[in-house]
Amino acid sequence: MAISSPYVIVLTTVEEAILRACARSGRSEHRDVVRARIVLAAAAGQTNEAIAATIGGCVDTVRKWRKRFAAKGLPGLDDLPRTGRPRRFTPVQVAQVKALACTLPAETGLPLSRWSGADLAAEVIGRGVLNAVSAATVRRWLAADAIKPWQHQSWIFPRDPDFAAKAARVLDLYARCWDSQPLGPDDYVISADEKSQLQALRRRHTGLPPAPGRTRRVEFDYTRGGTLAYFAAYDVHRATVLGTIAPKTGIEPFTELVEKVMTTEPYTSARRVFWIVDNGSSHNGQRSTQRMNSAWPTATLVHLPIHASWLNPVEIYFAILQRKAISPNDFTDLKHLATRILAFQDRYNATADPFDWTYTPDDLNDFLKRLSDHDHQPDISRAA
């Protein structure tokens, strides 16, 4: 004879709705579904033995969750807090490992440029910080931390003393302003540079086309067909490019590019043409400015700060050219490469829109402020 339970379950409308939704859910944990079915069956008046037979469990399990629900309601179906295994490592020890990970191995006399999990584990054991620790544990600690000492990013700190002034006037030109005055309709802004050392590499074997489950394959081995330089002048506001091909970089081929642009309309009839260039050898220094002014009185050469090619829109065009027309490099000779470059230039001019340049003088000021704040942070290591 089945024994009736002393824990009588009476559900409210809300509780019943929640339990039924959980019991039917395909996304709930299996344990939660079983507990919901137990309580629903108990509320329907079934005995513990009958419920156990229905869910395929034991009577003790049914009794446990029936009792908990009767005492606490829905919260009673949650798992109780568990103490877990005692900690093997103290917070101080974990912090010491992280601090070591944030130092360069060379500073400790090791012939390494960066730490691995195994290297860190061996080092902290050797120093007596820990008696034993696995590389996996060290990697887990570092992965959970906000600082990722094994990652690095290359950058160049601005060293031009006039960085702010030079960069600001270039950004003003992109916004069609010069000396606090708006540019007129017959004023033009040219971003110019050269893409040097473009190689005509010919693959020794024909590549394989893509197939199901396989990407296109390009033969690794190649023969060299020489190098050339591509000089380009990008009109910032009209999105047109004029370019020339030369055997190498230098003042002479850059002068040829300037002549090609300045003898082409609308630049021939322009009131002013501003040429934005970096500090490459083809167009750096005061002499380059004097050459430009002597040859073309309506042209003004505007130099970017040192190491600021990221402010030059023609570099974006060069990246598009490399990605869409040159890579992967497979050309029979230099003539083939030059033809491809100039053909892409024509195609680009037929379809391109001006770049949506959003970097403003306010962004520049924020950037310089962050650099200044970083540069003036106290040296914690020396203070220690």
C-alpha positions as CSV (number, residue, x, y, z in Angstrom):
1,M,0.0,0.0,0.0
2,A,1.4,3.4,-1.1
3,I,2.1,5.8,1.7
4,S,0.8,9.3,1.2
5,S,3.3,12.1,1.7
6,P,2.9,14.5,4.6
7,Y,4.0,17.4,2.2
8,V,0.8,18.4,0.4
9,I,1.5,20.6,-2.6
10,V,-0.9,23.4,-3.5
11,L,0.1,25.6,-6.4
12,T,-0.8,29.1,-7.2
13,T,-1.7,30.1,-10.7
14,V,1.6,31.7,-11.3
15,E,3.6,28.8,-9.9
16,E,1.7,26.3,-12.0
17,A,2.3,28.4,-15.1
18,I,6.1,28.6,-14.4
19,L,6.4,24.9,-13.7
20,R,4.5,23.8,-16.8
21,A,6.6,26.1,-19.0
22,C,9.8,24.7,-17.5
23,A,8.5,21.1,-17.9
24,R,7.8,21.6,-21.6
25,S,10.9,23.7,-22.4
26,G,13.4,22.2,-24.7
27,R,16.1,24.6,-23.5
28,S,15.9,24.1,-19.8
29,E,18.4,22.0,-17.9
30,H,17.2,18.4,-17.6
31,R,17.4,18.6,-13.8
32,D,15.1,21.6,-13.8
33,V,12.6,19.8,-16.0
34,V,12.6,16.8,-13.7
35,R,12.0,18.9,-10.6
36,A,9.2,20.8,-12.3
37,R,7.5,17.5,-13.3
38,I,7.9,16.2,-9.7
39,V,6.1,19.2,-8.2
40,L,3.4,19.2,-10.8
41,A,2.7,15.5,-10.2
42,A,2.7,16.0,-6.5
43,A,0.2,18.9,-6.8
44,A,-2.0,16.5,-8.9
45,G,-2.1,14.2,-5.8
46,Q,0.2,11.4,-7.0
47,T,2.2,9.5,-4.5
48,N,6.0,9.6,-4.3
49,E,6.2,6.0,-5.6
50,A,4.1,6.8,-8.6
51,I,6.0,10.0,-9.5
52,A,9.3,8.1,-9.2
53,A,8.0,5.5,-11.7
54,T,6.8,8.2,-14.1
55,I,10.1,10.1,-14.2
56,G,12.3,7.0,-14.0
57,G,14.0,8.1,-10.8
58,C,14.1,7.0,-7.2
59,V,11.6,7.8,-4.4
60,D,14.3,9.6,-2.4
61,T,14.7,12.1,-5.2
62,V,11.0,12.8,-5.4
63,R,10.7,13.1,-1.6
64,K,13.7,15.6,-1.5
65,W,12.2,18.1,-4.1
66,R,8.7,17.7,-2.8
67,K,9.8,18.6,0.6
68,R,11.9,21.6,-0.5
69,F,9.1,23.0,-2.6
70,A,6.6,22.6,0.3
71,A,9.0,24.6,2.5
72,K,10.3,27.4,0.1
73,G,8.2,27.3,-3.0
74,L,9.9,27.9,-6.4
75,P,13.2,29.0,-4.8
76,G,13.4,25.6,-3.1
77,L,14.0,24.0,-6.5
78,D,17.4,25.8,-6.8
79,D,20.6,24.0,-5.9
80,L,22.0,24.9,-2.5
81,P,25.4,26.8,-2.5
82,R,28.3,24.5,-2.6
83,T,31.6,25.1,-0.8
84,G,33.7,23.4,-3.5
85,R,37.2,22.3,-3.3
86,P,39.4,24.5,-1.0
87,R,41.6,27.0,-2.8
88,R,45.1,25.8,-3.4
89,F,46.5,29.2,-4.2
90,T,46.0,32.4,-2.3
91,P,45.0,35.7,-4.1
92,V,48.5,37.0,-3.3
93,Q,50.2,34.2,-5.1
94,V,47.9,34.6,-8.1
95,A,48.7,38.3,-8.1
96,Q,52.5,37.6,-8.0
97,V,52.2,35.3,-11.1
98,K,50.2,38.1,-13.0
99,A,52.8,40.7,-12.0
100,L,55.6,38.5,-13.3
101,A,53.6,38.0,-16.6
102,C,53.5,41.8,-17.0
103,T,57.3,42.0,-17.0
104,L,59.5,41.2,-20.0
105,P,61.5,38.0,-19.5
106,A,64.7,39.8,-20.6
107,E,64.4,42.0,-17.5
108,T,64.8,38.8,-15.4
109,G,67.9,37.7,-17.3
110,L,66.1,35.0,-19.4
111,P,66.8,34.8,-23.1
112,L,63.2,35.1,-24.0
113,S,61.1,37.9,-25.7
114,R,57.8,36.8,-24.2
115,W,56.4,34.4,-21.6
116,S,54.5,31.2,-22.3
117,G,52.3,29.5,-19.7
118,A,55.0,26.8,-19.2
119,D,57.7,29.4,-18.9
120,L,55.8,31.3,-16.2
121,A,54.9,28.2,-14.3
122,A,58.6,27.1,-14.2
123,E,59.7,30.6,-13.2
124,V,57.3,31.0,-10.3
125,I,58.2,27.5,-9.0
126,G,61.9,28.3,-9.4
127,R,61.5,31.5,-7.4
128,G,59.6,29.7,-4.6
129,V,56.4,31.7,-5.2
130,L,54.5,28.4,-5.6
131,N,55.5,24.8,-4.8
132,A,53.7,23.5,-7.9
133,V,51.4,24.9,-10.6
134,S,50.5,23.8,-14.1
135,A,50.9,25.8,-17.3
136,A,47.1,25.4,-17.9
137,T,46.4,27.0,-14.5
138,V,48.6,30.0,-15.3
139,R,47.0,30.4,-18.7
140,R,43.6,30.3,-17.1
141,W,44.5,33.1,-14.6
142,L,45.9,35.3,-17.3
143,A,43.0,34.7,-19.7
144,A,40.5,35.9,-17.0
145,D,42.5,39.0,-16.2
146,A,41.9,42.4,-17.8
147,I,45.5,42.8,-18.8
148,K,46.8,40.6,-21.6
149,P,50.6,40.8,-21.2
150,W,51.3,38.3,-24.0
151,Q,49.7,40.6,-26.6
152,H,51.5,43.6,-28.2
153,Q,50.7,46.2,-30.7
154,S,53.3,48.2,-32.7
155,W,53.0,51.9,-32.8
156,I,55.2,55.0,-33.3
157,F,55.1,57.8,-30.8
158,P,54.9,61.2,-32.5
159,R,58.3,62.8,-32.4
160,D,57.6,65.9,-34.6
161,P,57.7,68.9,-32.3
162,D,55.1,70.6,-34.6
163,F,52.9,67.5,-34.9
164,A,49.7,69.3,-33.7
165,A,50.1,72.3,-36.0
166,K,51.0,70.3,-39.1
167,A,48.3,67.7,-38.6
168,A,45.6,70.3,-37.9
169,R,46.2,72.2,-41.1
170,V,45.9,69.0,-43.1
171,L,42.7,68.1,-41.4
172,D,41.4,71.6,-42.1
173,L,42.1,71.0,-45.8
174,Y,40.1,67.8,-45.7
175,A,37.3,69.9,-44.3
176,R,37.9,72.4,-47.2
177,C,39.4,75.1,-45.0
178,W,42.8,76.9,-45.1
179,D,44.1,79.6,-42.8
180,S,40.6,79.7,-41.2
181,Q,39.0,80.5,-44.6
182,P,36.8,78.2,-46.6
183,L,38.2,76.9,-49.9
184,G,36.6,78.1,-53.1
185,P,35.2,76.0,-55.9
186,D,38.4,76.4,-57.9
187,D,40.6,75.2,-55.0
188,Y,41.7,71.5,-55.0
189,V,43.3,69.2,-52.4
190,I,45.7,66.5,-53.7
191,S,47.0,63.7,-51.5
192,A,50.1,62.3,-53.2
193,D,52.7,59.6,-52.5
194,E,54.5,56.7,-54.1
195,K,54.1,52.9,-53.7
196,S,57.6,51.6,-54.0
197,Q,59.2,48.2,-54.6
198,L,56.1,46.7,-56.3
199,Q,57.4,43.3,-57.5
200,A,56.4,41.4,-60.6
201,L,56.4,37.9,-59.2
202,R,55.5,35.1,-61.6
203,R,54.3,31.8,-60.0
204,R,56.3,28.8,-61.3
205,H,53.1,26.7,-61.5
206,T,49.5,27.6,-62.2
207,G,47.3,27.9,-59.1
208,L,44.4,25.6,-58.3
209,P,40.9,27.0,-58.5
210,P,38.6,26.8,-55.5
211,A,36.5,23.6,-55.0
212,P,34.0,22.3,-52.5
213,G,35.7,22.4,-49.1
214,R,38.9,23.9,-50.6
215,T,39.9,27.5,-51.1
216,R,41.9,28.8,-54.0
217,R,45.5,27.7,-53.9
218,V,48.4,29.9,-55.1
219,E,51.8,28.4,-55.8
220,F,54.4,29.5,-53.3
221,D,57.4,29.3,-55.5
222,Y,58.0,32.2,-58.0
223,T,60.5,33.9,-60.2
224,R,61.3,37.6,-59.8
225,G,60.5,40.0,-62.7
226,G,61.9,43.2,-61.2
227,T,60.3,46.1,-59.3
228,L,58.7,49.4,-60.1
229,A,57.3,52.4,-58.3
230,Y,53.8,53.8,-58.7
231,F,53.3,57.5,-58.1
232,A,49.7,58.6,-57.4
233,A,47.9,61.9,-56.8
234,Y,44.5,61.4,-55.2
235,D,42.0,64.3,-55.4
236,V,40.5,64.2,-51.8
237,H,37.2,65.8,-52.7
238,R,36.6,64.4,-56.2
239,A,37.9,60.8,-55.7
240,T,40.0,60.8,-58.9
241,V,43.5,59.5,-59.2
242,L,46.2,60.5,-61.6
243,G,49.3,58.3,-61.6
244,T,52.6,57.5,-63.3
245,I,54.9,54.5,-63.4
246,A,58.6,54.8,-62.8
247,P,61.5,52.4,-62.4
248,K,62.2,53.7,-58.8
249,T,61.3,56.5,-56.5
250,G,63.0,59.9,-56.5
251,I,62.6,63.6,-57.1
252,E,62.5,63.3,-60.8
253,P,59.5,60.8,-61.1
254,F,57.6,62.8,-58.4
255,T,58.2,66.0,-60.5
256,E,56.8,64.2,-63.5
257,L,53.7,63.3,-61.5
258,V,53.2,66.9,-60.4
259,E,53.6,68.1,-64.0
260,K,51.0,65.5,-65.2
261,V,48.5,66.7,-62.7
262,M,49.1,70.5,-63.0
263,T,48.8,70.3,-66.8
264,T,45.5,68.5,-66.6
265,E,42.1,70.2,-66.0
266,P,40.7,71.4,-63.7
267,Y,44.1,71.8,-62.0
268,T,45.6,73.8,-64.8
269,S,43.0,76.5,-64.4
270,A,42.7,76.2,-60.6
271,R,43.2,79.1,-58.3
272,R,45.1,76.9,-55.8
273,V,46.1,73.3,-55.6
274,F,47.2,72.0,-52.2
275,W,49.6,69.0,-52.3
276,I,49.6,66.9,-49.1
277,V,52.7,64.7,-48.9
278,D,54.6,62.8,-46.3
279,N,58.3,63.2,-45.6
280,G,59.6,60.7,-48.1
281,S,62.9,61.5,-49.9
282,S,61.0,62.3,-53.1
283,H,59.3,65.4,-51.6
284,N,60.7,66.2,-48.2
285,G,62.3,69.4,-46.8
286,Q,62.1,73.0,-47.6
287,R,63.8,72.5,-51.0
288,S,60.8,70.5,-52.2
289,T,58.5,73.3,-51.3
290,Q,60.7,75.8,-53.2
291,R,60.8,73.6,-56.3
292,M,57.0,73.3,-56.2
293,N,56.5,77.0,-55.9
294,S,59.0,77.9,-58.6
295,A,57.6,75.4,-61.1
296,W,53.9,75.9,-60.3
297,P,53.0,79.1,-58.5
298,T,49.4,78.0,-57.9
299,A,50.6,74.8,-56.1
300,T,51.2,74.6,-52.4
301,L,53.1,71.7,-50.9
302,V,51.8,70.8,-47.4
303,H,53.9,68.3,-45.4
304,L,52.4,65.9,-43.0
305,P,54.1,65.5,-39.6
306,I,56.8,62.9,-39.4
307,H,55.4,59.3,-39.1
308,A,51.9,60.4,-39.9
309,S,51.1,58.7,-43.2
310,W,47.9,57.5,-41.6
311,L,46.6,61.0,-42.2
312,N,47.2,60.7,-45.9
313,P,44.1,59.4,-47.9
314,V,46.2,58.2,-50.8
315,E,47.4,55.4,-48.5
316,I,43.9,54.2,-48.3
317,Y,43.8,54.1,-52.1
318,F,47.1,52.2,-52.2
319,A,45.6,49.6,-49.7
320,I,42.6,49.1,-52.1
321,L,44.9,48.8,-55.1
322,Q,47.0,46.1,-53.3
323,R,44.0,44.1,-52.1
324,K,41.9,44.3,-55.3
325,A,44.4,44.4,-58.2
326,I,47.8,43.1,-57.0
327,S,47.5,40.4,-54.4
328,P,48.1,37.5,-54.9
329,N,51.0,38.7,-57.0
330,D,51.3,36.8,-60.3
331,F,52.6,38.9,-63.2
332,T,54.6,37.8,-66.3
333,D,56.8,40.9,-66.2
334,L,56.9,44.6,-65.2
335,K,54.8,45.6,-68.2
336,H,52.0,43.3,-67.1
337,L,52.2,44.8,-63.6
338,A,52.2,48.4,-64.8
339,T,49.2,47.7,-67.2
340,R,47.2,46.2,-64.3
341,I,47.9,49.2,-62.0
342,L,46.9,51.8,-64.6
343,A,43.9,49.8,-65.7
344,F,42.7,49.6,-62.1
345,Q,43.3,53.3,-61.7
346,D,40.9,54.0,-64.7
347,R,38.3,51.6,-63.2
348,Y,38.6,53.2,-59.8
349,N,38.0,56.7,-61.3
350,A,34.9,55.5,-63.0
351,T,33.2,54.2,-59.9
352,A,34.7,55.7,-56.7
353,D,33.2,58.1,-54.2
354,P,35.3,60.3,-51.9
355,F,36.4,58.8,-48.7
356,D,34.2,59.6,-45.8
357,W,36.9,61.3,-43.7
358,T,35.7,61.6,-40.2
359,Y,38.9,62.2,-38.2
360,T,38.6,65.9,-37.1
361,P,40.8,68.4,-35.2
362,D,38.8,67.5,-32.1
363,D,39.8,63.8,-32.5
364,L,43.4,64.9,-33.0
365,N,43.3,67.0,-29.8
366,D,41.9,64.0,-27.8
367,F,44.6,61.8,-29.2
368,L,47.4,64.2,-28.3
369,K,45.9,64.6,-24.8
370,R,45.9,60.8,-24.3
371,L,49.5,60.7,-25.3
372,S,50.4,63.5,-23.0
373,D,48.6,61.8,-20.1
374,H,50.4,58.5,-20.8
375,D,53.7,60.2,-21.1
376,H,53.3,61.9,-17.7
377,Q,52.1,58.8,-15.8
378,P,54.3,58.1,-12.7
379,D,56.9,55.3,-13.1
380,I,55.5,52.7,-10.7
381,S,58.5,50.4,-11.0
382,R,60.9,53.2,-9.9
383,A,58.6,54.3,-7.1
384,A,58.6,50.8,-5.8
